[in-house]
């Protein structure tokens, strides 16, 4: 995939054609259609997906919509010029562009434009431009043979990252993923390597045109897009996010929150993986990518919108659940078959009322001391246990 | 067998242990009867359920398979809170993972449910040539700390179901104490509200 030094100088027309060709219509076999059996197919990003015929129909509809969106982007590019979405390049119309862009992005960035649009809008391009061109090459070659706890863990996780994927689970895929993760572990030694990042980096590799761009996307994600300390030593940022989310659920879905609380069901049980893997392990990849489209433009609160939507979409069923297992089943069944990102994102951004970023930031600030105290208390308790042990 | 004493019990069970000791593999073997060489690394925790029948009761395990990397340990209380049982897993080819297992035992003893049934599982018992932790050492440790101990292999399925079955038998509400092999006394005076659900 990253073997050839293919340059990005294709003409727009070629890209449009290539893009038309890259989304095949899925046709379940006649037997599958008759028997409503499980159908296996490869999605746009090379994942083997198991679904029923309904799922395939949904996916085909979604792809049709993606194609339509592709035309809209194409027309905008024709009328406003390439890179019109970079606000700086169109100072006068930047405000209008901003509104158009937000709406457009929520409808999905066409897969062929995704790498360039992500790279610009997330701030990765800017980040990369502040260091010498050779930064990534120098970094990866300097750390290639180093062995640290992080590199050991990374090596261990390479074959355990989406095993069976047609490219990721090859020596070439492992090597690329390794360079990105090891490189990053040296760039930020506070983060080093945290399990979960392997899945995130793997998807970035599948989307971005080059391994180096994937590295910069990972960097901007951890350093600018997500809240601080999500992945560092005790995942304190992640703990904060969980608390903020619980408050949001109580506000936005009070019946669900009350019901789950009565069952003694902690929503963090399901949300932790969502927030740490950015849904990459839970949702079909094409749906995950649609969330990331919005994530890179609107920021980390998007993860909350989506989580709330998953609960909201299942409100009635969740209210009927009385065991932990039932709740998890409802949620997992939904997420595994969430092939229609539009349905999810409509609920996430239109059916939950406003979620103002500054309010969320305030909530985070408010929760931080409590989280720190709780984590601290645990460590002290454990240390005192060890102390007893020695006596 | 005796239908008169049938009970359905839900039991929360948590698996704890160092990274790559085979926690997920144990669960996968128990729940689906499968083994894969490269199991996806677990983030946060994964949930499974499986039912076993012991004596006069059916135990439905609600299993939380947790992530092993050190920094994830700060999340552990969420998973072991309210658990009826825990399996602490180490890798018999890795001494550090055994040391880590002891810390888990300490933490559970200090903060978990005092009636929690705890099992110590020395996994990867098929890798005898690479053994670093002697079975006797683990056995002694388990005895001293009130755990029961088994060496398991998720790969060959050795002792995997047995661990879960043994836990099911030892759950407080099933125990035929004080004489397990003697006369069967059905203990049902304390049929708590949680066990009284009739619908799924």
Interface residues (C-beta under 8 A of the other chain):
Chain A: X153 X156 X157 X159 X160 X161 X162 X163 X194 X195 X196 X198 X199 X231 X232 X233 X234 X235 X236 X238 X239 X264 X266 X268 X269 X272 X273 X276 X277 X281 X322 X323 X324 X325 X326 X328 X332 X375 X378 X381 X382 X385 X386 X389
Chain B: X10 X12 X19 X20 X36 X37 X38 X39 X40 X41 X42 X43 X44 X45 X47 X49 X60 X62 X64 X67 X69 X71 X72 X74 X75 X77 X78 X79 X81 X82 X103 X106 X107 X110 X111 X197 X199 X200
